[in-house]
Amino acid sequence: MKIHRSLFGGGGNAVENRKLLNFWARFTISVAQSVVFLALLYLLFFAEVRDTSRDFLNVLLGAFVAGNSKSIDYWFKDKKDAEHSEGKK
């Protein structure tokens, strides 16, 4: 029996499908977070913004730096994740 495995799940066993869908969800969230971060940088340094809004942009940028560091840690830090060992016996 030949099992068709697609890029977004739908083939194979349920554990592998869930791992693949979790990857794509995390990837999409990371890309969206990076796009918002770049938009905030653009607004802060290149757009005409009132002084009161500039203070708010600084606060938002600080929050996104913390969020991006968590996202970078997820993708590049070595970790022992229970999800990776799931299904192995």
PyMOL Python script that loads the backbone (N, CA, C, O; Angstrom):
from pymol import cmd

cmd.read_pdbstr("""\
ATOM      1  N   MET A   1       0.842  -1.170   0.000  1.00  0.00           N
ATOM      2  CA  MET A   1       0.000   0.000   0.000  1.00  0.00           C
ATOM      3  C   MET A   1       0.894   1.243   0.000  1.00  0.00           C
ATOM      4  O   MET A   1       1.780   1.370   0.845  1.00  0.00           O
ATOM      5  N   LYS A   2       0.668   2.143  -0.931  1.00  0.00           N
ATOM      6  CA  LYS A   2       1.444   3.370  -1.024  1.00  0.00           C
ATOM      7  C   LYS A   2       0.699   4.495  -0.303  1.00  0.00           C
ATOM      8  O   LYS A   2      -0.476   4.741  -0.575  1.00  0.00           O
ATOM      9  N   ILE A   3       1.390   5.177   0.619  1.00  0.00           N
ATOM     10  CA  ILE A   3       0.788   6.273   1.385  1.00  0.00           C
ATOM     11  C   ILE A   3       1.290   7.581   0.806  1.00  0.00           C
ATOM     12  O   ILE A   3       2.497   7.809   0.717  1.00  0.00           O
ATOM     13  N   HIS A   4       0.361   8.436   0.413  1.00  0.00           N
ATOM     14  CA  HIS A   4       0.710   9.749  -0.122  1.00  0.00           C
ATOM     15  C   HIS A   4       0.868  10.714   1.047  1.00  0.00           C
ATOM     16  O   HIS A   4      -0.073  10.930   1.810  1.00  0.00           O
ATOM     17  N   ARG A   5       2.050  11.289   1.184  1.00  0.00           N
ATOM     18  CA  ARG A   5       2.305  12.273   2.243  1.00  0.00           C
ATOM     19  C   ARG A   5       2.379  13.655   1.605  1.00  0.00           C
ATOM     20  O   ARG A   5       3.195  13.912   0.720  1.00  0.00           O
ATOM     21  N   SER A   6       1.518  14.522   2.073  1.00  0.00           N
ATOM     22  CA  SER A   6       1.515  15.869   1.524  1.00  0.00           C
ATOM     23  C   SER A   6       2.275  16.808   2.439  1.00  0.00           C
ATOM     24  O   SER A   6       2.635  16.445   3.558  1.00  0.00           O
ATOM     25  N   LEU A   7       2.514  18.004   1.964  1.00  0.00           N
ATOM     26  CA  LEU A   7       3.262  19.006   2.709  1.00  0.00           C
ATOM     27  C   LEU A   7       2.495  19.519   3.923  1.00  0.00           C
ATOM     28  O   LEU A   7       3.105  19.944   4.904  1.00  0.00           O
ATOM     29  N   PHE A   8       1.176  19.485   3.866  1.00  0.00           N
ATOM     30  CA  PHE A   8       0.352  20.023   4.945  1.00  0.00           C
ATOM     31  C   PHE A   8      -0.379  18.939   5.731  1.00  0.00           C
ATOM     32  O   PHE A   8      -1.386  19.233   6.376  1.00  0.00           O
ATOM     33  N   GLY A   9       0.083  17.728   5.696  1.00  0.00           N
ATOM     34  CA  GLY A   9      -0.572  16.648   6.416  1.00  0.00           C
ATOM     35  C   GLY A   9      -1.566  15.943   5.509  1.00  0.00           C
ATOM     36  O   GLY A   9      -1.603  16.193   4.304  1.00  0.00           O
ATOM     37  N   GLY A  10      -2.362  15.073   6.082  1.00  0.00           N
ATOM     38  CA  GLY A  10      -3.382  14.389   5.300  1.00  0.00           C
ATOM     39  C   GLY A  10      -2.976  12.993   4.884  1.00  0.00           C
ATOM     40  O   GLY A  10      -3.815  12.227   4.411  1.00  0.00           O
ATOM     41  N   GLY A  11      -1.718  12.644   5.046  1.00  0.00           N
ATOM     42  CA  GLY A  11      -1.254  11.303   4.744  1.00  0.00           C
ATOM     43  C   GLY A  11      -0.457  10.791   5.925  1.00  0.00           C
ATOM     44  O   GLY A  11      -0.026  11.572   6.773  1.00  0.00           O
ATOM     45  N   GLY A  12      -0.264   9.517   5.984  1.00  0.00           N
ATOM     46  CA  GLY A  12       0.517   8.979   7.091  1.00  0.00           C
ATOM     47  C   GLY A  12      -0.322   8.819   8.342  1.00  0.00           C
ATOM     48  O   GLY A  12      -1.551   8.789   8.278  1.00  0.00           O
ATOM     49  N   ASN A  13       0.341   8.716   9.472  1.00  0.00           N
ATOM     50  CA  ASN A  13      -0.405   8.507  10.721  1.00  0.00           C
ATOM     51  C   ASN A  13      -0.763   9.833  11.371  1.00  0.00           C
ATOM     52  O   ASN A  13      -0.301  10.893  10.949  1.00  0.00           O
ATOM     53  N   ALA A  14      -1.587   9.760  12.395  1.00  0.00           N
ATOM     54  CA  ALA A  14      -2.122  10.969  13.024  1.00  0.00           C
ATOM     55  C   ALA A  14      -1.049  11.780  13.740  1.00  0.00           C
ATOM     56  O   ALA A  14      -1.103  13.009  13.740  1.00  0.00           O
ATOM     57  N   VAL A  15      -0.077  11.110  14.349  1.00  0.00           N
ATOM     58  CA  VAL A  15       0.981  11.826  15.076  1.00  0.00           C
ATOM     59  C   VAL A  15       1.825  12.642  14.108  1.00  0.00           C
ATOM     60  O   VAL A  15       2.134  13.801  14.385  1.00  0.00           O
ATOM     61  N   GLU A  16       2.198  12.057  12.984  1.00  0.00           N
ATOM     62  CA  GLU A  16       2.991  12.782  11.980  1.00  0.00           C
ATOM     63  C   GLU A  16       2.198  13.938  11.391  1.00  0.00           C
ATOM     64  O   GLU A  16       2.751  15.013  11.158  1.00  0.00           O
ATOM     65  N   ASN A  17       0.914  13.731  11.147  1.00  0.00           N
ATOM     66  CA  ASN A  17       0.080  14.830  10.626  1.00  0.00           C
ATOM     67  C   ASN A  17       0.018  15.985  11.609  1.00  0.00           C
ATOM     68  O   ASN A  17       0.120  17.145  11.209  1.00  0.00           O
ATOM     69  N   ARG A  18      -0.147  15.684  12.892  1.00  0.00           N
ATOM     70  CA  ARG A  18      -0.217  16.732  13.898  1.00  0.00           C
ATOM     71  C   ARG A  18       1.106  17.467  14.016  1.00  0.00           C
ATOM     72  O   ARG A  18       1.121  18.689  14.168  1.00  0.00           O
ATOM     73  N   LYS A  19       2.218  16.744  13.948  1.00  0.00           N
ATOM     74  CA  LYS A  19       3.538  17.387  13.995  1.00  0.00           C
ATOM     75  C   LYS A  19       3.716  18.331  12.814  1.00  0.00           C
ATOM     76  O   LYS A  19       4.230  19.439  12.966  1.00  0.00           O
ATOM     77  N   LEU A  20       3.288  17.888  11.642  1.00  0.00           N
ATOM     78  CA  LEU A  20       3.427  18.712  10.441  1.00  0.00           C
ATOM     79  C   LEU A  20       2.541  19.954  10.515  1.00  0.00           C
ATOM     80  O   LEU A  20       2.974  21.051  10.164  1.00  0.00           O
ATOM     81  N   LEU A  21       1.312  19.779  10.968  1.00  0.00           N
ATOM     82  CA  LEU A  21       0.417  20.932  11.095  1.00  0.00           C
ATOM     83  C   LEU A  21       0.906  21.891  12.177  1.00  0.00           C
ATOM     84  O   LEU A  21       0.783  23.106  12.018  1.00  0.00           O
ATOM     85  N   ASN A  22       1.456  21.372  13.273  1.00  0.00           N
ATOM     86  CA  ASN A  22       2.042  22.238  14.306  1.00  0.00           C
ATOM     87  C   ASN A  22       3.214  23.036  13.750  1.00  0.00           C
ATOM     88  O   ASN A  22       3.369  24.215  14.066  1.00  0.00           O
ATOM     89  N   PHE A  23       4.044  22.396  12.917  1.00  0.00           N
ATOM     90  CA  PHE A  23       5.154  23.110  12.298  1.00  0.00           C
ATOM     91  C   PHE A  23       4.644  24.275  11.461  1.00  0.00           C
ATOM     92  O   PHE A  23       5.145  25.392  11.584  1.00  0.00           O
ATOM     93  N   TRP A  24       3.653  24.026  10.613  1.00  0.00           N
ATOM     94  CA  TRP A  24       3.153  25.088   9.740  1.00  0.00           C
ATOM     95  C   TRP A  24       2.474  26.194  10.529  1.00  0.00           C
ATOM     96  O   TRP A  24       2.574  27.364  10.157  1.00  0.00           O
ATOM     97  N   ALA A  25       1.785  25.849  11.613  1.00  0.00           N
ATOM     98  CA  ALA A  25       1.160  26.876  12.454  1.00  0.00           C
ATOM     99  C   ALA A  25       2.238  27.744  13.098  1.00  0.00           C
ATOM    100  O   ALA A  25       2.124  28.970  13.089  1.00  0.00           O
ATOM    101  N   ARG A  26       3.279  27.132  13.654  1.00  0.00           N
ATOM    102  CA  ARG A  26       4.360  27.896  14.281  1.00  0.00           C
ATOM    103  C   ARG A  26       5.110  28.728  13.257  1.00  0.00           C
ATOM    104  O   ARG A  26       5.498  29.860  13.544  1.00  0.00           O
ATOM    105  N   PHE A  27       5.320  28.184  12.067  1.00  0.00           N
ATOM    106  CA  PHE A  27       5.995  28.913  11.012  1.00  0.00           C
ATOM    107  C   PHE A  27       5.185  30.137  10.591  1.00  0.00           C
ATOM    108  O   PHE A  27       5.743  31.220  10.411  1.00  0.00           O
ATOM    109  N   THR A  28       3.877  29.970  10.433  1.00  0.00           N
ATOM    110  CA  THR A  28       3.008  31.072  10.031  1.00  0.00           C
ATOM    111  C   THR A  28       2.990  32.162  11.099  1.00  0.00           C
ATOM    112  O   THR A  28       3.060  33.347  10.772  1.00  0.00           O
ATOM    113  N   ILE A  29       2.899  31.778  12.359  1.00  0.00           N
ATOM    114  CA  ILE A  29       2.909  32.756  13.440  1.00  0.00           C
ATOM    115  C   ILE A  29       4.241  33.500  13.484  1.00  0.00           C
ATOM    116  O   ILE A  29       4.264  34.712  13.700  1.00  0.00           O
ATOM    117  N   SER A  30       5.342  32.793  13.282  1.00  0.00           N
ATOM    118  CA  SER A  30       6.662  33.436  13.293  1.00  0.00           C
ATOM    119  C   SER A  30       6.815  34.428  12.141  1.00  0.00           C
ATOM    120  O   SER A  30       7.367  35.512  12.323  1.00  0.00           O
ATOM    121  N   VAL A  31       6.328  34.059  10.961  1.00  0.00           N
ATOM    122  CA  VAL A  31       6.411  34.967   9.811  1.00  0.00           C
ATOM    123  C   VAL A  31       5.542  36.197  10.049  1.00  0.00           C
ATOM    124  O   VAL A  31       5.974  37.318   9.778  1.00  0.00           O
ATOM    125  N   ALA A  32       4.335  36.005  10.548  1.00  0.00           N
ATOM    126  CA  ALA A  32       3.446  37.143  10.822  1.00  0.00           C
ATOM    127  C   ALA A  32       4.050  38.064  11.875  1.00  0.00           C
ATOM    128  O   ALA A  32       3.973  39.287  11.752  1.00  0.00           O
ATOM    129  N   GLN A  33       4.646  37.485  12.902  1.00  0.00           N
ATOM    130  CA  GLN A  33       5.274  38.281  13.956  1.00  0.00           C
ATOM    131  C   GLN A  33       6.451  39.077  13.395  1.00  0.00           C
ATOM    132  O   GLN A  33       6.640  40.234  13.771  1.00  0.00           O
ATOM    133  N   SER A  34       7.232  38.490  12.517  1.00  0.00           N
ATOM    134  CA  SER A  34       8.361  39.195  11.919  1.00  0.00           C
ATOM    135  C   SER A  34       7.901  40.316  10.994  1.00  0.00           C
ATOM    136  O   SER A  34       8.531  41.372  10.945  1.00  0.00           O
ATOM    137  N   VAL A  35       6.815  40.101  10.265  1.00  0.00           N
ATOM    138  CA  VAL A  35       6.280  41.140   9.380  1.00  0.00           C
ATOM    139  C   VAL A  35       5.781  42.333  10.203  1.00  0.00           C
ATOM    140  O   VAL A  35       6.022  43.482   9.832  1.00  0.00           O
ATOM    141  N   VAL A  36       5.099  42.071  11.300  1.00  0.00           N
ATOM    142  CA  VAL A  36       4.622  43.158  12.157  1.00  0.00           C
ATOM    143  C   VAL A  36       5.813  43.904  12.770  1.00  0.00           C
ATOM    144  O   VAL A  36       5.789  45.130  12.871  1.00  0.00           O
ATOM    145  N   PHE A  37       6.844  43.173  13.174  1.00  0.00           N
ATOM    146  CA  PHE A  37       8.043  43.797  13.725  1.00  0.00           C
ATOM    147  C   PHE A  37       8.706  44.718  12.706  1.00  0.00           C
ATOM    148  O   PHE A  37       9.106  45.832  13.046  1.00  0.00           O
ATOM    149  N   LEU A  38       8.826  44.263  11.465  1.00  0.00           N
ATOM    150  CA  LEU A  38       9.417  45.095  10.413  1.00  0.00           C
ATOM    151  C   LEU A  38       8.544  46.315  10.115  1.00  0.00           C
ATOM    152  O   LEU A  38       9.064  47.394   9.833  1.00  0.00           O
ATOM    153  N   ALA A  39       7.220  46.148  10.176  1.00  0.00           N
ATOM    154  CA  ALA A  39       6.321  47.281   9.968  1.00  0.00           C
ATOM    155  C   ALA A  39       6.495  48.318  11.080  1.00  0.00           C
ATOM    156  O   ALA A  39       6.479  49.521  10.820  1.00  0.00           O
ATOM    157  N   LEU A  40       6.660  47.847  12.316  1.00  0.00           N
ATOM    158  CA  LEU A  40       6.894  48.782  13.424  1.00  0.00           C
ATOM    159  C   LEU A  40       8.218  49.524  13.257  1.00  0.00           C
ATOM    160  O   LEU A  40       8.299  50.721  13.534  1.00  0.00           O
ATOM    161  N   LEU A  41       9.247  48.820  12.809  1.00  0.00           N
ATOM    162  CA  LEU A  41      10.526  49.477  12.550  1.00  0.00           C
ATOM    163  C   LEU A  41      10.389  50.540  11.470  1.00  0.00           C
ATOM    164  O   LEU A  41      10.941  51.634  11.593  1.00  0.00           O
ATOM    165  N   TYR A  42       9.651  50.217  10.410  1.00  0.00           N
ATOM    166  CA  TYR A  42       9.432  51.186   9.340  1.00  0.00           C
ATOM    167  C   TYR A  42       8.711  52.424   9.871  1.00  0.00           C
ATOM    168  O   TYR A  42       9.114  53.554   9.595  1.00  0.00           O
ATOM    169  N   LEU A  43       7.643  52.198  10.637  1.00  0.00           N
ATOM    170  CA  LEU A  43       6.893  53.330  11.187  1.00  0.00           C
ATOM    171  C   LEU A  43       7.749  54.182  12.108  1.00  0.00           C
ATOM    172  O   LEU A  43       7.628  55.407  12.113  1.00  0.00           O
ATOM    173  N   LEU A  44       8.610  53.547  12.884  1.00  0.00           N
ATOM    174  CA  LEU A  44       9.413  54.277  13.850  1.00  0.00           C
ATOM    175  C   LEU A  44      10.496  55.121  13.184  1.00  0.00           C
ATOM    176  O   LEU A  44      10.750  56.252  13.598  1.00  0.00           O
ATOM    177  N   PHE A  45      11.134  54.569  12.152  1.00  0.00           N
ATOM    178  CA  PHE A  45      12.295  55.252  11.574  1.00  0.00           C
ATOM    179  C   PHE A  45      12.044  55.970  10.258  1.00  0.00           C
ATOM    180  O   PHE A  45      12.790  56.894   9.933  1.00  0.00           O
ATOM    181  N   PHE A  46      11.038  55.597   9.490  1.00  0.00           N
ATOM    182  CA  PHE A  46      10.893  56.162   8.147  1.00  0.00           C
ATOM    183  C   PHE A  46       9.586  56.894   7.906  1.00  0.00           C
ATOM    184  O   PHE A  46       9.482  57.635   6.928  1.00  0.00           O
ATOM    185  N   ALA A  47       8.586  56.717   8.755  1.00  0.00           N
ATOM    186  CA  ALA A  47       7.284  57.341   8.520  1.00  0.00           C
ATOM    187  C   ALA A  47       7.132  58.596   9.391  1.00  0.00           C
ATOM    188  O   ALA A  47       7.774  58.735  10.433  1.00  0.00           O
ATOM    189  N   GLU A  48       6.279  59.482   8.937  1.00  0.00           N
ATOM    190  CA  GLU A  48       5.945  60.676   9.714  1.00  0.00           C
ATOM    191  C   GLU A  48       4.952  60.267  10.794  1.00  0.00           C
ATOM    192  O   GLU A  48       3.825  59.877  10.488  1.00  0.00           O
ATOM    193  N   VAL A  49       5.369  60.354  12.064  1.00  0.00           N
ATOM    194  CA  VAL A  49       4.525  59.940  13.181  1.00  0.00           C
ATOM    195  C   VAL A  49       4.567  61.036  14.241  1.00  0.00           C
ATOM    196  O   VAL A  49       5.617  61.622  14.502  1.00  0.00           O
ATOM    197  N   ARG A  50       3.416  61.305  14.845  1.00  0.00           N
ATOM    198  CA  ARG A  50       3.371  62.304  15.915  1.00  0.00           C
ATOM    199  C   ARG A  50       4.205  61.828  17.105  1.00  0.00           C
ATOM    200  O   ARG A  50       4.442  60.631  17.268  1.00  0.00           O
ATOM    201  N   ASP A  51       4.643  62.766  17.926  1.00  0.00           N
ATOM    202  CA  ASP A  51       5.500  62.429  19.068  1.00  0.00           C
ATOM    203  C   ASP A  51       4.809  61.492  20.056  1.00  0.00           C
ATOM    204  O   ASP A  51       5.441  60.580  20.589  1.00  0.00           O
ATOM    205  N   THR A  52       3.528  61.706  20.300  1.00  0.00           N
ATOM    206  CA  THR A  52       2.820  60.827  21.238  1.00  0.00           C
ATOM    207  C   THR A  52       2.709  59.412  20.673  1.00  0.00           C
ATOM    208  O   THR A  52       2.803  58.434  21.414  1.00  0.00           O
ATOM    209  N   SER A  53       2.513  59.310  19.389  1.00  0.00           N
ATOM    210  CA  SER A  53       2.453  57.986  18.757  1.00  0.00           C
ATOM    211  C   SER A  53       3.830  57.342  18.713  1.00  0.00           C
ATOM    212  O   SER A  53       3.942  56.119  18.783  1.00  0.00           O
ATOM    213  N   ARG A  54       4.865  58.139  18.598  1.00  0.00           N
ATOM    214  CA  ARG A  54       6.232  57.611  18.577  1.00  0.00           C
ATOM    215  C   ARG A  54       6.566  56.921  19.901  1.00  0.00           C
ATOM    216  O   ARG A  54       7.239  55.890  19.912  1.00  0.00           O
ATOM    217  N   ASP A  55       6.100  57.486  21.010  1.00  0.00           N
ATOM    218  CA  ASP A  55       6.298  56.839  22.309  1.00  0.00           C
ATOM    219  C   ASP A  55       5.596  55.484  22.357  1.00  0.00           C
ATOM    220  O   ASP A  55       6.148  54.501  22.851  1.00  0.00           O
ATOM    221  N   PHE A  56       4.386  55.451  21.842  1.00  0.00           N
ATOM    222  CA  PHE A  56       3.636  54.195  21.796  1.00  0.00           C
ATOM    223  C   PHE A  56       4.342  53.176  20.895  1.00  0.00           C
ATOM    224  O   PHE A  56       4.392  51.990  21.221  1.00  0.00           O
ATOM    225  N   LEU A  57       4.879  53.629  19.776  1.00  0.00           N
ATOM    226  CA  LEU A  57       5.621  52.726  18.883  1.00  0.00           C
ATOM    227  C   LEU A  57       6.864  52.158  19.573  1.00  0.00           C
ATOM    228  O   LEU A  57       7.206  50.993  19.371  1.00  0.00           O
ATOM    229  N   ASN A  58       7.532  52.967  20.374  1.00  0.00           N
ATOM    230  CA  ASN A  58       8.689  52.471  21.123  1.00  0.00           C
ATOM    231  C   ASN A  58       8.299  51.362  22.092  1.00  0.00           C
ATOM    232  O   ASN A  58       9.014  50.370  22.233  1.00  0.00           O
ATOM    233  N   VAL A  59       7.173  51.535  22.751  1.00  0.00           N
ATOM    234  CA  VAL A  59       6.699  50.502  23.681  1.00  0.00           C
ATOM    235  C   VAL A  59       6.342  49.224  22.911  1.00  0.00           C
ATOM    236  O   VAL A  59       6.711  48.125  23.324  1.00  0.00           O
ATOM    237  N   LEU A  60       5.628  49.373  21.801  1.00  0.00           N
ATOM    238  CA  LEU A  60       5.273  48.202  20.986  1.00  0.00           C
ATOM    239  C   LEU A  60       6.512  47.497  20.443  1.00  0.00           C
ATOM    240  O   LEU A  60       6.575  46.268  20.409  1.00  0.00           O
ATOM    241  N   LEU A  61       7.476  48.272  20.027  1.00  0.00           N
ATOM    242  CA  LEU A  61       8.706  47.687  19.504  1.00  0.00           C
ATOM    243  C   LEU A  61       9.433  46.892  20.590  1.00  0.00           C
ATOM    244  O   LEU A  61       9.960  45.813  20.316  1.00  0.00           O
ATOM    245  N   GLY A  62       9.466  47.406  21.799  1.00  0.00           N
ATOM    246  CA  GLY A  62      10.073  46.677  22.907  1.00  0.00           C
ATOM    247  C   GLY A  62       9.364  45.364  23.182  1.00  0.00           C
ATOM    248  O   GLY A  62      10.006  44.353  23.467  1.00  0.00           O
ATOM    249  N   ALA A  63       8.039  45.377  23.097  1.00  0.00           N
ATOM    250  CA  ALA A  63       7.275  44.145  23.306  1.00  0.00           C
ATOM    251  C   ALA A  63       7.561  43.137  22.194  1.00  0.00           C
ATOM    252  O   ALA A  63       7.670  41.940  22.456  1.00  0.00           O
ATOM    253  N   PHE A  64       7.680  43.609  20.973  1.00  0.00           N
ATOM    254  CA  PHE A  64       7.942  42.694  19.872  1.00  0.00           C
ATOM    255  C   PHE A  64       9.364  42.162  19.886  1.00  0.00           C
ATOM    256  O   PHE A  64       9.605  41.063  19.387  1.00  0.00           O
ATOM    257  N   VAL A  65      10.305  42.899  20.436  1.00  0.00           N
ATOM    258  CA  VAL A  65      11.668  42.377  20.581  1.00  0.00           C
ATOM    259  C   VAL A  65      11.641  41.160  21.506  1.00  0.00           C
ATOM    260  O   VAL A  65      12.291  40.153  21.225  1.00  0.00           O
ATOM    261  N   ALA A  66      10.899  41.250  22.598  1.00  0.00           N
ATOM    262  CA  ALA A  66      10.780  40.110  23.513  1.00  0.00           C
ATOM    263  C   ALA A  66      10.087  38.936  22.823  1.00  0.00           C
ATOM    264  O   ALA A  66      10.503  37.788  22.978  1.00  0.00           O
ATOM    265  N   GLY A  67       9.048  39.220  22.075  1.00  0.00           N
ATOM    266  CA  GLY A  67       8.344  38.148  21.353  1.00  0.00           C
ATOM    267  C   GLY A  67       9.203  37.506  20.286  1.00  0.00           C
ATOM    268  O   GLY A  67       9.187  36.287  20.114  1.00  0.00           O
ATOM    269  N   ASN A  68       9.957  38.334  19.563  1.00  0.00           N
ATOM    270  CA  ASN A  68      10.837  37.784  18.529  1.00  0.00           C
ATOM    271  C   ASN A  68      11.960  36.956  19.137  1.00  0.00           C
ATOM    272  O   ASN A  68      12.394  35.974  18.535  1.00  0.00           O
ATOM    273  N   SER A  69      12.434  37.330  20.309  1.00  0.00           N
ATOM    274  CA  SER A  69      13.490  36.527  20.929  1.00  0.00           C
ATOM    275  C   SER A  69      12.961  35.148  21.309  1.00  0.00           C
ATOM    276  O   SER A  69      13.684  34.158  21.200  1.00  0.00           O
ATOM    277  N   LYS A  70      11.712  35.072  21.752  1.00  0.00           N
ATOM    278  CA  LYS A  70      11.105  33.769  22.043  1.00  0.00           C
ATOM    279  C   LYS A  70      10.948  32.948  20.767  1.00  0.00           C
ATOM    280  O   LYS A  70      11.188  31.740  20.766  1.00  0.00           O
ATOM    281  N   SER A  71      10.551  33.595  19.700  1.00  0.00           N
ATOM    282  CA  SER A  71      10.396  32.902  18.429  1.00  0.00           C
ATOM    283  C   SER A  71      11.743  32.397  17.903  1.00  0.00           C
ATOM    284  O   SER A  71      11.836  31.276  17.403  1.00  0.00           O
ATOM    285  N   ILE A  72      12.770  33.214  18.016  1.00  0.00           N
ATOM    286  CA  ILE A  72      14.111  32.807  17.583  1.00  0.00           C
ATOM    287  C   ILE A  72      14.627  31.666  18.449  1.00  0.00           C
ATOM    288  O   ILE A  72      15.249  30.734  17.941  1.00  0.00           O
ATOM    289  N   ASP A  73      14.372  31.733  19.755  1.00  0.00           N
ATOM    290  CA  ASP A  73      14.748  30.626  20.635  1.00  0.00           C
ATOM    291  C   ASP A  73      14.073  29.331  20.214  1.00  0.00           C
ATOM    292  O   ASP A  73      14.701  28.272  20.232  1.00  0.00           O
ATOM    293  N   TYR A  74      12.808  29.401  19.836  1.00  0.00           N
ATOM    294  CA  TYR A  74      12.105  28.185  19.428  1.00  0.00           C
ATOM    295  C   TYR A  74      12.769  27.567  18.197  1.00  0.00           C
ATOM    296  O   TYR A  74      12.978  26.355  18.144  1.00  0.00           O
ATOM    297  N   TRP A  75      13.097  28.392  17.221  1.00  0.00           N
ATOM    298  CA  TRP A  75      13.605  27.852  15.957  1.00  0.00           C
ATOM    299  C   TRP A  75      15.074  27.445  16.033  1.00  0.00           C
ATOM    300  O   TRP A  75      15.470  26.498  15.354  1.00  0.00           O
ATOM    301  N   PHE A  76      15.888  28.116  16.823  1.00  0.00           N
ATOM    302  CA  PHE A  76      17.322  27.886  16.751  1.00  0.00           C
ATOM    303  C   PHE A  76      17.959  27.312  18.011  1.00  0.00           C
ATOM    304  O   PHE A  76      19.130  26.934  17.971  1.00  0.00           O
ATOM    305  N   LYS A  77      17.248  27.232  19.112  1.00  0.00           N
ATOM    306  CA  LYS A  77      17.823  26.722  20.345  1.00  0.00           C
ATOM    307  C   LYS A  77      17.646  25.203  20.404  1.00  0.00           C
ATOM    308  O   LYS A  77      16.578  24.684  20.080  1.00  0.00           O
ATOM    309  N   ASP A  78      18.688  24.502  20.815  1.00  0.00           N
ATOM    310  CA  ASP A  78      18.573  23.058  20.999  1.00  0.00           C
ATOM    311  C   ASP A  78      17.686  22.800  22.203  1.00  0.00           C
ATOM    312  O   ASP A  78      17.849  23.408  23.260  1.00  0.00           O
ATOM    313  N   LYS A  79      16.756  21.896  22.023  1.00  0.00           N
ATOM    314  CA  LYS A  79      15.827  21.619  23.106  1.00  0.00           C
ATOM    315  C   LYS A  79      15.384  20.167  23.051  1.00  0.00           C
ATOM    316  O   LYS A  79      15.481  19.507  22.016  1.00  0.00           O
ATOM    317  N   LYS A  80      14.908  19.698  24.156  1.00  0.00           N
ATOM    318  CA  LYS A  80      14.306  18.379  24.200  1.00  0.00           C
ATOM    319  C   LYS A  80      12.808  18.604  24.282  1.00  0.00           C
ATOM    320  O   LYS A  80      12.282  18.983  25.329  1.00  0.00           O
ATOM    321  N   ASP A  81      12.136  18.372  23.189  1.00  0.00           N
ATOM    322  CA  ASP A  81      10.719  18.605  23.090  1.00  0.00           C
ATOM    323  C   ASP A  81       9.976  17.269  23.145  1.00  0.00           C
ATOM    324  O   ASP A  81      10.331  16.330  22.433  1.00  0.00           O
ATOM    325  N   ALA A  82       8.966  17.187  23.974  1.00  0.00           N
ATOM    326  CA  ALA A  82       8.208  15.942  24.097  1.00  0.00           C
ATOM    327  C   ALA A  82       7.550  15.571  22.777  1.00  0.00           C
ATOM    328  O   ALA A  82       7.325  14.391  22.509  1.00  0.00           O
ATOM    329  N   GLU A  83       7.240  16.564  21.948  1.00  0.00           N
ATOM    330  CA  GLU A  83       6.596  16.289  20.671  1.00  0.00           C
ATOM    331  C   GLU A  83       7.515  15.519  19.726  1.00  0.00           C
ATOM    332  O   GLU A  83       7.047  14.692  18.944  1.00  0.00           O
ATOM    333  N   HIS A  84       8.817  15.786  19.794  1.00  0.00           N
ATOM    334  CA  HIS A  84       9.742  15.109  18.886  1.00  0.00           C
ATOM    335  C   HIS A  84       9.933  13.647  19.248  1.00  0.00           C
ATOM    336  O   HIS A  84      10.195  12.824  18.371  1.00  0.00           O
ATOM    337  N   SER A  85       9.805  13.312  20.522  1.00  0.00           N
ATOM    338  CA  SER A  85       9.988  11.928  20.941  1.00  0.00           C
ATOM    339  C   SER A  85       8.665  11.159  20.936  1.00  0.00           C
ATOM    340  O   SER A  85       8.653   9.948  21.161  1.00  0.00           O
ATOM    341  N   GLU A  86       7.544  11.856  20.681  1.00  0.00           N
ATOM    342  CA  GLU A  86       6.258  11.197  20.679  1.00  0.00           C
ATOM    343  C   GLU A  86       6.167  10.213  19.509  1.00  0.00           C
ATOM    344  O   GLU A  86       6.607  10.512  18.399  1.00  0.00           O
ATOM    345  N   GLY A  87       5.620   9.095  19.759  1.00  0.00           N
ATOM    346  CA  GLY A  87       5.455   8.095  18.707  1.00  0.00           C
ATOM    347  C   GLY A  87       6.648   7.171  18.583  1.00  0.00           C
ATOM    348  O   GLY A  87       6.549   6.151  17.902  1.00  0.00           O
ATOM    349  N   LYS A  88       7.760   7.478  19.204  1.00  0.00           N
ATOM    350  CA  LYS A  88       8.948   6.619  19.187  1.00  0.00           C
ATOM    351  C   LYS A  88       8.891   5.704  20.391  1.00  0.00           C
ATOM    352  O   LYS A  88       8.578   6.144  21.497  1.00  0.00           O
ATOM    353  N   LYS A  89       9.183   4.474  20.189  1.00  0.00           N
ATOM    354  CA  LYS A  89       9.178   3.525  21.296  1.00  0.00           C
ATOM    355  C   LYS A  89      10.432   2.731  21.327  1.00  0.00           C
ATOM    356  O   LYS A  89      10.602   1.878  22.198  1.00  0.00           O
TER     357      LYS A  89
END
""", "prot")
cmd.dss("prot")
cmd.show_as("cartoon", "prot")
cmd.util.cbc("prot")
cmd.orient("prot")
